[in-house]
Amino acid sequence: MNSGRLLPGPAQSLCRRFPLVVGFAGLAAVQAIAAPEPPAAAAILQDLRSFRELGSVLYIAAHPDDENTQLIAYLSRGRHYRTAYLSLTRGDGGQNVLGPELGEELGVIRTQELLAARRVDGGRQFFSRAIDFGYSKSPEETLAIWDREQVLADVVRVIRTFRPDVIVTRFPIPPGSGGHGHHTASAILAVEAFKRSGDPGGFPDQIREGLAPWQPKRVLWNSFNFGGGPPALTGPMVKIDIGGNDPVTGEPFGTIANRSRGMHKTQGLGGFSGRTGEGPRPESFVLLAGDPATTDIMDGIDASWARVPDGVEIGRLADEVIAQFNLETPAASVPALLALRRHLAALSADPVVDGKRRQLDHIVQACLGLVVRTLVSDAEVVPGETLHLRHTALVRADVVPVRWLGLRYPGTAREVGGALDL
């Protein structure tokens, strides 16, 4: 954004064309991206509350639908932490109640089902290179077929990339059992990755690529007992209630979780989408590694901006923006958000802070009602053909000047200049 007059109303557009000579990678970079309508004000407020919090939790299990969707919804939308699910496989070894797709094709579908679930409960989604090869009788068998070190490297990479404060597993480590070799193996790898992700000597190729070591505070098993008897794995335990309602929308976390779970349609779970889920929901967590917790899974962790050098002012300004945010006129917050952005730009580079910078830019864009679309003239092209692109930018709020500065095509080393007042 730069100086210039902002005109709400008809969209400004630019047309560009150039020969497509970069093959598939280039094609992927310039395909049309249909921008959605600007987020509702409640969604913007959710993002603001999330921006204010720096706590983070990574949930780890083996398959699509293993995740505790209510815990993810509670942490991401209730406590506004960065929350993610790492599914080691894409579920390609399972069954499909909707159609004939199996194997790799089913894995593609279930990948999309997981991404759809995260759009509902507010989490992020990660995967490893582990293959769902069907039922496994033991974690030893699973880890031999998976290539233990390769999948472990993937888990370490996710931890170093996402930088969680706490890791939560769906399944226990031995002597406990997840009832499936994949399940128990996912917990074993989570604990091993916890111990190696903070070691600069662990997977040094990742360090050379630019990832920094990261040490979470603890690993917890989100315990359950399907058999009714005492669990085989015991240890220091903490309990929390993940019931309640989304503080912005008022929707119960259980209802959100059911809608998220209902995305796993190939597993016959679509019916969950219509279920409500009100009331308390106690959950227990058993320590697997790291520092014990006594009252909360985040014990001993500063989830505020005070954990970042010179970050206290960022937290204070964020609190002010949230307190003054008007659901009827989100654009009124833009000047304060731009002031916050200037303070944020002064902080030192850091993976989490860099992510917060991107998040704040998204919030500013949403408050402005700024929508950018790219349309292509042909659905299919081949290398050597000319690809015509039409870029459209629309700003719905007239509160600050906005200027189109140019275009950058990732993967093609092409940039197109030409400033234009919107």
C-alpha positions as CSV (number, residue, x, y, z in Angstrom):
1,M,0.0,0.0,0.0
2,N,1.2,3.5,-0.8
3,S,-0.1,7.0,-1.4
4,G,-2.9,7.5,-3.9
5,R,-6.7,7.9,-3.9
6,L,-8.9,4.9,-3.0
7,L,-12.0,4.6,-5.0
8,P,-14.6,2.1,-3.8
9,G,-16.8,0.7,-6.5
10,P,-15.8,-0.9,-9.8
11,A,-12.7,-2.9,-9.7
12,Q,-9.5,-1.8,-11.4
13,S,-7.9,-4.4,-13.6
14,L,-4.7,-5.0,-15.6
15,C,-4.2,-7.4,-18.4
16,R,-0.9,-9.2,-19.1
17,R,0.2,-11.9,-21.5
18,F,3.5,-13.7,-21.9
19,P,4.7,-16.9,-23.5
20,L,4.5,-19.9,-21.2
21,V,7.9,-21.6,-21.5
22,V,8.5,-22.8,-17.9
23,G,6.7,-26.1,-17.9
24,F,4.5,-27.4,-15.1
25,A,6.1,-25.6,-12.2
26,G,5.6,-22.3,-13.9
27,L,2.0,-23.2,-14.8
28,A,1.2,-23.9,-11.2
29,A,2.5,-20.4,-10.3
30,V,0.3,-18.5,-12.6
31,Q,-2.9,-20.5,-12.6
32,A,-6.1,-18.5,-11.8
33,I,-6.7,-18.0,-8.1
34,A,-10.3,-17.1,-7.3
35,A,-10.3,-14.8,-4.3
36,P,-13.2,-15.4,-1.9
37,E,-15.5,-12.6,-0.6
38,P,-13.9,-10.5,2.2
39,P,-14.1,-12.3,5.6
40,A,-17.0,-11.5,7.8
41,A,-16.3,-9.1,10.7
42,A,-16.4,-11.9,13.2
43,A,-13.7,-13.8,11.3
44,I,-11.5,-10.7,11.3
45,L,-12.0,-10.4,15.1
46,Q,-11.0,-14.0,15.4
47,D,-7.8,-13.3,13.5
48,L,-7.1,-10.2,15.7
49,R,-7.4,-12.3,18.9
50,S,-5.2,-15.0,17.3
51,F,-2.6,-12.3,16.4
52,R,-2.5,-11.2,20.0
53,E,-1.6,-14.7,21.3
54,L,1.8,-16.5,20.7
55,G,1.1,-19.9,22.3
56,S,1.2,-22.9,20.0
57,V,0.2,-26.6,20.1
58,L,0.9,-29.4,17.7
59,Y,-1.3,-32.5,17.7
60,I,0.2,-35.6,16.2
61,A,-1.5,-38.9,15.2
62,A,-1.4,-41.4,12.3
63,H,-4.4,-40.9,10.0
64,P,-7.2,-38.5,8.9
65,D,-9.9,-38.5,11.6
66,D,-7.5,-39.5,14.4
67,E,-7.4,-35.9,15.6
68,N,-9.4,-34.5,18.5
69,T,-11.3,-31.8,16.6
70,Q,-12.8,-30.3,19.7
71,L,-9.4,-29.8,21.3
72,I,-8.2,-28.2,18.1
73,A,-11.3,-25.9,18.0
74,Y,-10.9,-25.1,21.7
75,L,-7.2,-24.2,21.4
76,S,-7.4,-22.3,18.1
77,R,-10.8,-20.5,18.4
78,G,-11.2,-20.5,22.2
79,R,-7.7,-19.7,23.4
80,H,-6.5,-18.3,20.0
81,Y,-3.3,-20.3,19.9
82,R,-1.6,-21.4,16.7
83,T,-2.8,-25.0,16.6
84,A,-1.9,-27.6,14.0
85,Y,-2.5,-31.3,13.3
86,L,0.3,-33.5,11.9
87,S,-1.3,-36.6,10.3
88,L,1.6,-38.9,9.5
89,T,-0.3,-40.5,6.6
90,R,-3.0,-39.3,4.2
91,G,-5.3,-42.3,4.9
92,D,-4.6,-43.9,1.5
93,G,-4.8,-47.4,2.9
94,G,-8.4,-47.1,4.2
95,Q,-11.8,-47.8,2.7
96,N,-14.0,-45.4,0.8
97,V,-17.8,-45.4,1.5
98,L,-18.5,-42.8,-1.2
99,G,-16.9,-44.1,-4.4
100,P,-14.4,-46.4,-6.1
101,E,-11.3,-44.4,-5.4
102,L,-8.7,-46.3,-3.3
103,G,-5.0,-46.1,-2.7
104,E,-3.3,-42.9,-3.9
105,E,-6.6,-41.5,-5.2
106,L,-8.2,-41.9,-1.8
107,G,-5.2,-40.3,-0.3
108,V,-5.8,-37.2,-2.4
109,I,-9.4,-37.1,-1.4
110,R,-8.6,-37.5,2.3
111,T,-6.0,-34.8,2.1
112,Q,-8.7,-32.4,1.0
113,E,-11.0,-33.6,3.7
114,L,-8.4,-32.8,6.3
115,L,-7.8,-29.4,4.9
116,A,-11.6,-28.8,4.9
117,A,-11.7,-29.9,8.5
118,R,-9.0,-27.4,9.5
119,R,-10.9,-24.6,7.8
120,V,-13.8,-25.3,10.2
121,D,-11.9,-25.8,13.5
122,G,-9.2,-23.2,12.8
123,G,-6.1,-25.4,12.8
124,R,-3.3,-25.8,10.3
125,Q,-2.5,-29.2,8.7
126,F,0.8,-31.0,8.2
127,F,1.7,-34.4,6.7
128,S,4.7,-36.6,6.6
129,R,5.9,-39.1,3.9
130,A,4.5,-42.1,5.8
131,I,2.3,-44.4,3.7
132,D,-0.9,-45.8,5.1
133,F,-0.4,-49.5,4.1
134,G,-3.4,-50.8,5.9
135,Y,-3.7,-52.4,9.3
136,S,-0.5,-53.1,11.2
137,K,-0.2,-55.4,14.2
138,S,2.7,-53.6,15.9
139,P,4.6,-50.3,15.9
140,E,7.8,-52.3,15.1
141,E,6.3,-53.5,11.8
142,T,5.0,-50.0,11.0
143,L,8.4,-48.3,11.6
144,A,10.2,-50.9,9.5
145,I,7.9,-50.4,6.6
146,W,7.7,-46.6,6.9
147,D,11.5,-46.0,7.1
148,R,11.7,-44.8,10.7
149,E,14.5,-42.3,10.2
150,Q,12.8,-40.7,7.2
151,V,9.5,-40.2,8.9
152,L,11.2,-39.0,12.0
153,A,13.0,-36.4,10.0
154,D,9.6,-35.2,8.7
155,V,8.2,-34.9,12.2
156,V,11.3,-33.0,13.3
157,R,11.0,-30.7,10.3
158,V,7.4,-29.9,11.2
159,I,8.3,-29.1,14.8
160,R,11.2,-26.8,13.6
161,T,8.9,-25.1,11.1
162,F,5.7,-24.7,13.2
163,R,7.6,-24.2,16.6
164,P,5.0,-25.5,19.0
165,D,5.2,-24.9,22.7
166,V,3.5,-28.2,23.5
167,I,3.1,-31.4,21.5
168,V,0.0,-33.6,22.1
169,T,-0.3,-37.1,20.8
170,R,-3.6,-38.9,20.2
171,F,-2.1,-42.3,21.2
172,P,0.2,-43.6,23.9
173,I,3.7,-45.0,23.8
174,P,4.4,-48.5,25.0
175,P,3.4,-50.1,27.3
176,G,0.3,-48.4,26.2
177,S,-1.2,-49.3,22.8
178,G,-3.1,-47.4,20.2
179,G,-4.7,-50.6,18.9
180,H,-3.0,-50.3,15.6
181,G,0.7,-50.2,14.7
182,H,0.4,-46.9,13.0
183,H,-1.2,-45.3,16.0
184,T,1.4,-46.4,18.5
185,A,4.2,-45.6,16.1
186,S,2.9,-42.0,15.7
187,A,3.3,-41.5,19.4
188,I,6.8,-43.1,19.5
189,L,8.0,-40.8,16.7
190,A,6.5,-37.7,18.4
191,V,8.5,-38.4,21.6
192,E,11.7,-39.1,19.6
193,A,11.2,-35.9,17.5
194,F,10.6,-33.9,20.7
195,K,14.0,-35.0,21.9
196,R,15.9,-34.4,18.6
197,S,14.2,-31.2,17.3
198,G,16.1,-29.0,19.7
199,D,19.5,-30.6,19.0
200,P,21.6,-28.7,16.4
201,G,23.2,-32.0,15.6
202,G,19.9,-33.7,14.8
203,F,19.2,-33.8,11.1
204,P,21.8,-31.1,10.3
205,D,20.7,-30.9,6.7
206,Q,17.6,-29.1,7.9
207,I,19.8,-26.7,9.8
208,R,21.8,-26.0,6.7
209,E,18.6,-25.3,4.8
210,G,17.9,-22.5,7.3
211,L,15.6,-24.2,9.9
212,A,16.7,-23.5,13.5
213,P,16.5,-26.0,16.4
214,W,13.3,-25.8,18.4
215,Q,12.6,-27.3,21.8
216,P,9.0,-27.6,22.9
217,K,8.2,-27.6,26.6
218,R,6.5,-31.0,26.9
219,V,4.8,-33.9,25.1
220,L,1.5,-35.0,26.4
221,W,-0.8,-38.0,25.6
222,N,-4.4,-36.9,25.1
223,S,-5.4,-40.0,27.1
224,F,-8.5,-42.2,26.5
225,N,-9.6,-45.6,27.5
226,F,-11.8,-47.4,25.0
227,G,-11.6,-50.8,26.9
228,G,-13.0,-49.6,30.2
229,G,-10.2,-51.0,32.3
230,P,-7.2,-49.0,33.8
231,P,-4.8,-47.6,31.1
232,A,-1.6,-49.4,30.6
233,L,0.3,-46.1,30.5
234,T,0.3,-43.9,33.5
235,G,2.2,-40.8,34.7
236,P,1.9,-37.2,35.7
237,M,-1.5,-36.0,34.5
238,V,-3.3,-32.7,34.0
239,K,-7.0,-32.2,33.2
240,I,-8.7,-29.4,31.4
241,D,-12.3,-28.7,30.3
242,I,-12.5,-28.0,26.5
243,G,-16.2,-27.3,26.6
244,G,-17.7,-23.9,26.2
245,N,-18.4,-21.6,23.3
246,D,-16.5,-19.7,20.7
247,P,-16.0,-16.2,22.3
248,V,-16.6,-14.4,19.0
249,T,-19.4,-16.4,17.3
250,G,-21.0,-18.0,20.4
251,E,-21.0,-21.4,18.8
252,P,-20.2,-24.4,21.1
253,F,-16.8,-25.9,20.5
254,G,-18.4,-29.3,20.4
255,T,-20.6,-28.2,17.5
256,I,-17.7,-26.7,15.6
257,A,-15.8,-30.0,16.3
258,N,-18.6,-32.0,14.8
259,R,-18.7,-29.9,11.7
260,S,-15.0,-30.4,11.4
261,R,-15.3,-34.2,11.9
262,G,-18.1,-34.3,9.4
263,M,-15.6,-33.3,6.6
264,H,-14.2,-36.9,6.7
265,K,-17.0,-38.0,4.4
266,T,-15.1,-40.9,2.7
267,Q,-15.0,-42.5,6.2
268,G,-18.8,-42.2,6.6
269,L,-18.5,-39.4,9.1
270,G,-20.6,-36.8,7.2
271,G,-23.5,-37.2,9.6
272,F,-21.4,-35.5,12.4
273,S,-21.9,-32.1,10.7
274,G,-25.5,-31.9,11.9
275,R,-24.8,-32.7,15.5
276,T,-24.6,-30.1,18.3
277,G,-22.1,-30.4,21.1
278,E,-22.8,-28.3,24.1
279,G,-21.7,-28.6,27.8
280,P,-18.5,-29.5,29.5
281,R,-15.9,-31.8,28.0
282,P,-13.1,-32.9,30.4
283,E,-9.9,-34.1,28.8
284,S,-6.9,-35.7,30.4
285,F,-3.3,-35.4,29.4
286,V,-0.5,-37.7,30.5
287,L,3.1,-36.5,30.4
288,L,5.3,-38.4,27.9
289,A,8.4,-36.2,28.0
290,G,9.5,-32.8,29.1
291,D,8.4,-30.6,32.0
292,P,5.4,-31.8,34.0
293,A,2.2,-29.7,34.0
294,T,0.0,-29.4,37.1
295,T,-2.9,-27.1,36.2
296,D,-2.9,-26.6,32.4
297,I,-1.2,-28.0,29.4
298,M,0.5,-24.6,28.9
299,D,1.9,-24.4,32.4
300,G,5.2,-22.4,32.5
301,I,4.7,-21.0,29.0
302,D,4.4,-17.3,28.3
303,A,1.8,-17.1,25.5
304,S,1.9,-13.3,25.2
305,W,4.0,-10.9,23.2
306,A,6.3,-10.4,26.2
307,R,8.1,-13.5,25.1
308,V,9.5,-11.6,22.1
309,P,12.2,-9.0,22.6
310,D,10.6,-5.6,22.4
311,G,7.3,-7.2,21.9
312,V,5.4,-5.9,24.9
313,E,4.2,-2.8,23.0
314,I,2.9,-5.0,20.2
315,G,0.7,-6.8,22.7
316,R,-0.6,-3.5,24.2
317,L,-1.4,-2.1,20.7
318,A,-3.2,-5.3,19.7
319,D,-5.3,-5.1,22.9
320,E,-6.3,-1.6,22.0
321,V,-7.3,-2.6,18.5
322,I,-9.4,-5.5,19.8
323,A,-11.1,-3.3,22.4
324,Q,-12.0,-0.7,19.8
325,F,-12.9,-3.1,17.0
326,N,-16.4,-2.5,15.6
327,L,-18.1,-5.4,14.0
328,E,-20.2,-3.0,11.9
329,T,-17.2,-1.0,10.5
330,P,-14.0,-3.1,10.4
331,A,-12.4,-0.6,8.2
332,A,-12.3,1.9,11.0
333,S,-9.5,-0.1,12.6
334,V,-7.2,0.2,9.6
335,P,-5.3,3.3,10.8
336,A,-4.6,1.7,14.1
337,L,-3.6,-1.6,12.4
338,L,-1.1,0.3,10.2
339,A,0.4,1.9,13.2
340,L,0.7,-1.6,14.8
341,R,2.3,-2.8,11.5
342,R,5.0,-0.2,11.7
343,H,5.9,-1.3,15.3
344,L,5.9,-4.9,14.2
345,A,8.3,-4.1,11.3
346,A,10.8,-2.9,13.8
347,L,11.2,-6.3,15.5
348,S,14.0,-8.6,14.6
349,A,13.4,-11.4,12.2
350,D,12.0,-14.5,13.8
351,P,9.9,-17.4,12.2
352,V,6.9,-16.8,14.5
353,V,7.1,-13.0,14.3
354,D,7.4,-13.3,10.5
355,G,4.2,-15.4,10.5
356,K,2.5,-12.7,12.6
357,R,3.5,-10.1,10.1
358,R,1.8,-12.1,7.3
359,Q,-1.2,-12.5,9.6
360,L,-1.5,-8.8,10.2
361,D,-1.3,-8.0,6.5
362,H,-4.2,-10.4,6.0
363,I,-6.1,-8.7,8.7
364,V,-5.5,-5.3,7.1
365,Q,-6.6,-6.6,3.7
366,A,-9.8,-8.1,5.2
367,C,-10.6,-4.8,7.0
368,L,-10.1,-2.9,3.7
369,G,-12.3,-5.3,1.8
370,L,-9.3,-5.7,-0.6
371,V,-9.8,-8.5,-3.0
372,V,-7.3,-9.4,-5.7
373,R,-8.3,-11.9,-8.4
374,T,-6.3,-13.5,-11.3
375,L,-8.2,-15.0,-14.2
376,V,-6.8,-16.9,-17.1
377,S,-8.3,-17.1,-20.6
378,D,-7.7,-20.9,-21.0
379,A,-8.2,-23.7,-18.5
380,E,-5.3,-25.7,-20.2
381,V,-2.1,-24.6,-21.8
382,V,1.2,-26.3,-22.8
383,P,4.7,-25.0,-22.7
384,G,5.3,-22.5,-25.5
385,E,1.8,-21.2,-25.7
386,T,0.9,-17.6,-24.6
387,L,-1.1,-17.4,-21.4
388,H,-3.4,-14.4,-21.0
389,L,-4.0,-13.2,-17.4
390,R,-6.4,-10.6,-16.2
391,H,-5.7,-9.2,-12.7
392,T,-8.5,-7.4,-10.8
393,A,-8.2,-5.5,-7.6
394,L,-11.2,-4.2,-5.6
395,V,-11.2,-2.1,-2.5
396,R,-14.5,-1.7,-0.7
397,A,-13.5,0.7,2.1
398,D,-12.4,4.3,1.6
399,V,-10.3,4.9,4.7
400,V,-6.7,5.1,3.5
401,P,-5.1,5.4,0.1
402,V,-4.2,2.2,-1.6
403,R,-2.0,1.7,-4.7
404,W,-1.3,-1.2,-6.9
405,L,2.5,-1.3,-7.2
406,G,3.1,-4.2,-9.6
407,L,2.9,-7.9,-10.2
408,R,5.3,-10.7,-9.2
409,Y,5.0,-14.2,-10.6
410,P,6.6,-16.7,-8.2
411,G,8.7,-19.4,-9.9
412,T,9.1,-17.5,-13.1
413,A,11.4,-14.6,-12.1
414,R,9.0,-12.2,-13.8
415,E,7.9,-8.9,-12.3
416,V,5.6,-6.3,-14.0
417,G,5.8,-2.8,-12.7
418,G,3.3,0.1,-13.1
419,A,1.7,1.8,-10.2
420,L,-2.0,2.4,-10.2
421,D,-4.2,4.2,-7.7
422,L,-7.2,2.0,-6.7
